[in-house]
């Protein structure tokens, strides 16, 4: 039996999918290089902003060492850290699904990672092949108004491109929530009162969603539509895997979240 996996509707999914659709002959050099640069710049901004915020939170944790020892806030500390762990664990699961989807995605041979993305002849990421004879203003008009183009796929993914996607997108998407768990949990624990603790919980969860904010703000509606409706990656799933998924979702994952919450609170208050 098989199931379909689609890339996340965020900067991560866009960076993986869009370069494989770009075609200089169809989109034109201006759109081709603009979109290619824009994807990786947005990804870099995402990593930079998340890294800076996590570093600043770590500095705050060092300055507020000892404030986690207020016994009157212990129950709220457990609740807020628990909610935080649930949200972060959801990101970890999404990252693991992305890595597995990339692993299952078939590849085609090619001399370089963008070779197949430049020779499709049918469509680009923005324009259809029938716009090739248009002038610059005509192409820009299609770019702005076109509601639907040929369905995006990952059929042109090469082994080198897959390795690049793992290194630039898949593994960082997994590492970021794991790192945030450490600094964010301690930050929540060091809140001076109940109101601040609730607000700090929301603040650290905001860091996880920065990639979606960037994607929703700086991506056109037609491109969002294409990413949301792109061809699925076929993933073979046996009944044994389905059963294990049920067991993990129903028992293992809740137990891990409770254990992570208890461990984080215990380690943070061990020096009180």
Secondary structure as UniProt FT lines:
FT   STRAND          2..5
FT   HELIX           11..21
FT   HELIX           24..27
FT   HELIX           29..63
FT   TURN            64..66
FT   HELIX           67..69
FT   HELIX           71..73
FT   HELIX           74..104
FT   TURN            113..115
FT   HELIX           116..118
FT   HELIX           129..131
FT   TURN            132..133
FT   HELIX           136..145
FT   TURN            155..156
FT   HELIX           159..165
FT   HELIX           166..170
FT   HELIX           171..189
FT   HELIX           194..208
FT   HELIX           210..218
FT   HELIX           221..228
FT   STRAND          233..236
FT   HELIX           239..247
FT   HELIX           248..252
FT   HELIX           253..269
FT   TURN            270..271
//
